[in-house]
Amino acid sequence: MTNRLRAAVIGAGYWGPNLARNFAASEQWELAAVCDLDEARAAKVARAAGGADVETSVDTLLARDDVDAVAIATPARTHHPLVMAALRAGKHVVVEKPIADSAEAAREMVAEAAAGGLVLMTDHTFCYTPAVLKIRELVESGELGEILYVDSVRINLGLVQPDVDVFWDLAPHDLSILDFILPGGLRPASVAAHGADPLGAGKACVGHLYLPLPGGAVAHVNVNWLSPTKIRSFTVGGSKKTLVWDDLNPQQRLSVYDRGVDLRTQAADSLERKQATVSYRLGDTWSPALKEQEALGAMVGELATAIHEDRAPVTDGAAGLRVLSILEAASRSLEVGGDACVVEHEPELVGGVA
């Protein structure tokens, strides 16, 4: 790939400066412009990224013929109109999570991208961290064996968000990682959500998600705004080995344990309880080497490669829609007291180029 692409960032608030910096630093991109209603804020981001044009009008930006792709870093409620306008202007799009504020809106965005032969990418940043890329590699290679369970803990003393509960604030990270590492993506038939509001904030501040996976496996996601300690752990239990990711341990983020339980059936009778023997494996523990790289740098590189190769990126619009569908089902579960609610998945939905 010799032709550099040109990108523009819409939104110069919290996440936009990070996107602008990584586009400017990439050998595959040039940062063409930064767009924000606040001209001074956009100019500050543009200067920090090495210089780029400053725009205050999205319409003016999208009318430019020297912009190949736009990165949208604005509130979720604005994603649908901005993404649709960009796609209709013939621009490839990467949009920060969540992809939209409703599955219906995300569905329209994915369909528009496919109809126009354009790349629509969800910025599931954690999926491009060295640790998660290695987890995906180990799962795909069969190193862990058949996946039996996944336990994810994302707790801290955090800000109570004014517009979303703890599930919509924190769980998208864990759900996007699950979707990224599991073969075929995360497609649970249902989800059960249990939440609590001990502060009286009017929304769940502590919660758990229960997601049954194919083959009898299960995933649990624990999220919490009220914990005095910060924990970021992700455990993938396999029939051969178990992997633990501790994101707060820079010396040993990943550990692979050759330890587990083997259940061997001795006899099976439909009228009698199965008799089985249990044996325990107590093998070695090792830590895979991880390539140090910034996740956003890998993300903008994947966007460029997907555009050049005319294919969907690994975290495409369909991935964003799968995560959003689970969040909506979780909200329905909360409304009915934690009962499992069906997750409405799209059949064979493609979230990138047609």
N, C-alpha and C positions, 0 to 999 in steps of 0.2 A: 504494500500500500504506500504509494508515494504522494498521493493527493491529500493535503490536509483539509479537513472540514472546518467550517466556521459555525460557532455556536453563540447564542445569546442567552443570558440569564434573566428571567423575569422574577423579580422579588429580591430586594437587597436587605432583607431583615436578618433573621437568625441563621438560616441555612444557605441563603444565596451567596454570601461571601465565600463559603467553603467550595461551592460548585464553581464559582468564577475562578478561584485560585487554581483548582485542579484542571479546568479547561485550559487556562493560560499556561500551565506547566506541562501539559501533554504534548508529545511530539506529533500526535494525530489530530490536534485541534488548534485553532486560533480563536481567541475570545473576541468576537466582533462587537458586542454591545452588552450593557447592563441596563435593564429597564426597571424603573420604579416610579411611583407617583411622587415620591420625595426626591427631587433632582439632586439635592446635596448628598443624600444618602447613597444614591446610585453612583454619583461621581466619586465618592470616597471608596466604594468597593472597586470601581473601575481603576482608580489610581493604585490601590493596593495590589491589584492583579496584574500590574504592569502596563496599564493603559488600554482603554477600549472606549468606544463611543458610548454616550449616555443618552438614553431615551426615556421619556416620561409617558409616551403613548404606545399602548400595545398595538393599536391599529397601524401606526407608523412603523413600528418594528417589524410586524408581520408582512408589511408591504415591501420590505427590502428584499432584493434578489441576491444579496450576498450573505444570507443567513441560511444555513442548511438545517440546523436543529435548534430547538429552544429547550431550556431547562426551566421548569416551573417550580418555584419555591415560595408559594403563597398559601394562605389558609385553605383548608380542605374544601370549604364551601365554594371557593372560586375555581377549583380545579376543572370542573366540567366545562364551564363556558370558555375558559382560557385554552384548554386542550382542544376543544372542538374548533375554536377559531384558528389555532395554529395548524391543525391537521387540514382544515379546509383551505389554508393558505399554502399547503404543500410542504409544510415543515415536519421533520421528524421531531419526536417529543420524548423527553424524560421528565417524569413528574414525581415529586417526593410523596412519601406515604402519608396517609392512606391515599390510594389513587383517586378517590372521590369521596363524597359524603354519603353515597348510597350505591347499592349494587346496580340499580337501574341506570344511574348516571354512568357508572363505569362500563356497563354493557354497551351503551351507546358509543362511548369513546373507543372501545375495542373494535366494534363493528366499523366505525368510521376509518380507523387506521387500516384495517384489513381491506376495506373497499378502495382506499387510496393507494395501497401498496406502500404504506409508510411504517416506520418503526415507532411503536409506542412502548416505552419502557417505564417500569416502576422502579424508583430509587429505593430498593430494599438494601440499604447500605451494608448491613451486617453480613449479607450474603457474599460480599466481596472482601471480607476480612480474611487474612491468611488462615485463621483457625477454622472458620466455617468452610472455606474451600477445601481444607484438608479433611474435615469431617465428611464432606460430600464424597471426596475421593475414596476414603476408607469404606464408606457404605457401598459405593458403586463397585469396588473391587471385591466385595464379599469378605473383607478382613474381619468384620464384626459378626458375620453370619446373618441369620434371619433376625430382623428387628423385633424385639419383644416388648419394649416399652421405651418411652422418652419422658424424662422429668425435667422441667425447666423452671427455674426460680429467678424472678426479677423483682427484687424488693429493695426499697430504700426510703429514706425520709424525704419525700418529694413534695412538690407543689401540687395542691389540689386544683386541678384544671377547671376553669369556669364553664367550659362548653362540653366536656366529655367526661366519662367515668374512667376508672383505672384500667378497665379492659381496653377501651379504645385508645388510651394513652400509651400503655406499656405493652400489651399483648401483641400488637402488630409486629413487633420485633421478633418475638418468639415464633409466631405463626409463619412469618416469612422465612425464617430459618428452617422450620419444619418442612415447609413447602419446597424449599431449595434442596434439602438433603434427601428427602424420601423419593424413591423411584416413582415416577408418575405424578409427583406433586402431592400436596396435602388435600385429600378428598374424603374426609370423614362423612359418614351418612348422617350423623347427628352431633350435637354438642350440648353439654349440660353446663350451665354457669351458676355458680353460687357466689354471691357477693354480700358484703356487709357495709353499713354506713354508720360506724360508731361515733362519728363526729357530728352527725346530723347535717351533713353537707348537701343532702338531697340527691346523692349519687353514690354508687359503690366506690369505696376507697380501698377495700381489701377484697380479693376474689380468687377463685380457682376455676379453671376450665377443665372439663373431662371430655376427651375426644377419642372414641373408639376407632382403631385403625384396622385395615384388612388383616385377616389371618388371626384374629384374636388379640392383636397388640393394642396398646393404649398409650395415649399421650396426656400428660398433666401439665398445666401451665399455672404457676402461682405468681400473682402480681399484687403489689402492696405499696401504697404511698406512705404508710405509717411506721415502717420499721426503722428503728434507730441505727441499725447496721445495714450496710449496702452489700447485697449478694447478687452476683451474676453467674449462675451455674447452669449447665446444660448437660444432662446425662443421657447417653444412648446405650441402652442395654441390648446386647445381641446374644444369639444362641452360642456364639464362639467366644466373643470378647465384649467388654464393656468400656465405653469411652466417656471420660469426664472432661468437660471444658470449664475451666475457672477463668473467666475473663479478667479478674482482678489480680491474677497471679502472673506477672510478666515473666518470671523465671521459668514457669512450667504451666503454660496455659492449657495444654492438652496432655492427658494421661490415658494410656490404654492398658486395661487390666485383663490379663489372661486368667480371670477368676470368674466363677459362676456356678450354677446349679445344673446338674443333669438329672433328668427324670426318666427312668427306664421302666416301662410297663412289663410286669411279669406275666399277668394274665388279664384277660378282659372278658367279662360275661355280662350280657345285657341285663341279667337279673341280679348281679352282684356288683358291689363296688370294686372298681379297678384296684388291683394291688400293684404297688410300684416301689421301687427302691430309689433313694435319693443319694447322689454322690456329688461331692464338691470339688471343683477345680481350684487349685491354689498355685497359679503359675506366676510368671514374671509381670512386672509393670514397666512400661517404657513410654518415653515422651517423644513424639514425632518432631522433627525439625520443621520450623515454620519460616517461610520467606517473609522478611519484613517489607511491607509495602502499605501505603495508605489505601484504605478501602475505596475512597472516592476516586482515586487515580485509576484503580482497576475498573471501577464502574464506568467512567467516561471512556476508557479504552474498549470495554465491551460494547458500548454504544456505537463507537466508531466502527468496530469490526462488524457488528451486525448490519450497519448501513452499507458498508463496502461489500459484504457477502450476501446482501439481500436476504437476510434471514431474521427470525425473531431472536431478541436477546434472551439470555437465560432467566432474567427477571422481567418478563414481558408484561403486557397489559393483562393477560389472562391470569398470571400469577397474582397481580394486584387484585383482580376480581375474586379469585379464590379466597384470599385473605379477608376481603371485605364481606363476602358471603358468610364466612364463619363468624365474623364480628356481629353481623345482623342477626344471625341465628342465636348467638350468645345473648344479645339484648332481648330477644323474644323469650329465651329461657329464664332470664332474670324476672321478666314480667309475670311468668307463671310459676314462680317459686322454685326454680331450679330444675324443673322437668326437662328431659332431653327434647330438643327441637331439631327438626329436619334441616339440613343444610342444602340449600338449592344450588346445585352445581350446574354449570353449562356443559352440555355434551360436546366433546371434541372442539372446544373453543380455541381459536388461534389468536394470540394477542400481539402479533407482530405484523410483518409484511404478508400480503396475500400470496 
